């Protein structure tokens, strides 16, 4: 899905919402930032497998979409923190029921595999 679909007024609302969180890492970053502001190094440690470049790109896209706030502190060394905006927290709350549904689906799949064994 292209990022432009997130701003296209002629798509359904679900498509516009999914375009904002599309990608391998954005939902995980959103989930981690729910617990409060994090520095980039903290986020990388909690998300093994994500490169610094990809994480920065995802966070910048989320910042552009109004989900994440990036705060740079004028100290030496420079300190950067990412946090959810009110809009990002709202999205997180909206995604909670979807997350619950996903967990129920995984449990159902696991039960099906157990019954087949």
C-alpha positions as CSV (number, residue, x, y, z in Angstrom):
1,X,0.0,0.0,0.0
2,X,1.4,3.4,-0.9
3,X,1.7,6.2,1.7
4,X,-0.4,8.4,-0.6
5,X,-3.4,6.2,0.1
6,X,-3.3,7.5,3.7
7,X,-4.2,10.9,2.5
8,X,-6.5,10.0,-0.4
9,X,-10.1,11.3,0.4
10,X,-11.6,8.7,-2.0
11,X,-10.5,5.6,-0.1
12,X,-12.4,3.9,2.7
13,X,-11.5,4.9,6.3
14,X,-10.0,1.5,7.1
15,X,-7.6,1.8,4.1
16,X,-6.5,5.2,5.2
17,X,-5.9,4.0,8.7
18,X,-4.0,0.9,7.7
19,X,-1.8,3.0,5.4
20,X,-0.6,4.9,8.5
21,X,0.5,1.7,10.3
22,X,1.5,-0.3,7.2
23,X,4.8,-2.0,7.4
24,X,6.7,-4.5,9.5
25,X,7.7,-2.3,12.4
26,X,5.2,0.5,13.0
27,X,2.7,-1.4,15.1
28,X,5.5,-2.6,17.3
29,X,6.9,0.9,17.7
30,X,3.4,2.2,18.5
31,X,3.1,-0.6,21.1
32,X,6.4,0.3,22.8
33,X,5.7,4.0,22.9
34,X,2.4,3.4,24.7
35,X,4.4,2.9,27.9
36,X,6.0,6.4,27.6
37,X,8.8,8.3,25.9
38,X,11.7,6.3,24.6
39,X,15.2,7.1,23.2
40,X,16.1,5.4,19.9
41,X,18.6,3.1,21.5
42,X,15.9,1.8,23.9
43,X,13.5,1.1,21.0
44,X,16.2,-0.7,19.1
45,X,17.1,-2.9,22.0
46,X,13.4,-3.9,22.4
47,X,13.0,-4.6,18.7
48,X,15.7,-7.0,17.7
49,X,16.1,-7.2,13.9
50,X,15.3,-3.6,13.1
51,X,18.1,-1.5,11.6
52,X,18.7,2.0,12.7
53,X,17.9,3.3,9.3
54,X,14.6,1.5,9.0
55,X,13.6,2.5,12.6
56,X,14.4,6.1,11.9
57,X,12.4,6.0,8.6
58,X,9.4,4.4,10.4
59,X,9.5,6.9,13.2
60,X,9.8,9.9,10.8
61,X,6.8,8.6,8.8
62,X,4.8,8.2,12.1
63,X,5.9,11.8,13.0
64,X,4.7,13.1,9.6
65,X,1.4,11.3,10.2
66,X,1.0,13.0,13.6
67,X,1.3,9.8,15.7
68,X,4.8,10.4,17.2
69,X,6.5,13.5,18.7
70,X,10.2,13.7,18.3
71,X,12.0,15.8,21.0
72,X,15.6,16.7,20.6
73,X,17.3,18.1,23.8
74,X,20.1,20.6,23.3
75,X,22.6,18.8,25.5
76,X,25.9,17.2,24.8
77,X,25.7,14.6,23.7
78,X,22.4,15.3,21.9
79,X,19.5,13.4,23.4
80,X,16.4,12.4,21.3
81,X,13.2,11.0,22.7
82,X,10.1,9.8,20.9
83,X,6.6,9.8,22.4
84,X,3.1,9.3,21.2
85,X,1.0,12.3,20.5
86,X,-2.6,12.5,21.5
87,X,-3.5,11.3,18.0
88,X,-1.1,8.4,18.4
89,X,-2.6,7.4,21.7
90,X,-6.1,7.6,20.1
91,X,-4.9,5.2,17.4
92,X,-3.4,2.9,20.0
93,X,-6.7,2.7,21.8
94,X,-8.6,2.0,18.6
95,X,-6.2,-0.8,17.8
96,X,-6.6,-2.5,21.2
97,X,-9.8,-4.4,20.1
98,X,-8.0,-5.5,16.9
99,X,-5.1,-6.7,19.0
100,X,-7.5,-8.7,21.2
101,X,-9.1,-10.2,18.1
102,X,-5.6,-11.2,16.8
103,X,-4.8,-13.0,20.1
104,X,-8.1,-14.9,19.9
105,X,-7.3,-15.9,16.3
106,X,-3.9,-17.1,17.3
107,X,-5.4,-19.1,20.2
108,X,-7.9,-20.6,17.8
109,X,-5.2,-21.6,15.3
110,X,-3.1,-23.2,18.1
111,X,-6.1,-25.1,19.3
112,X,-6.8,-26.3,15.8
113,X,-3.2,-27.5,15.5
114,X,-3.4,-29.3,18.8
115,X,-6.6,-31.1,17.8
116,X,-5.1,-32.2,14.5
117,X,-2.0,-33.7,16.2
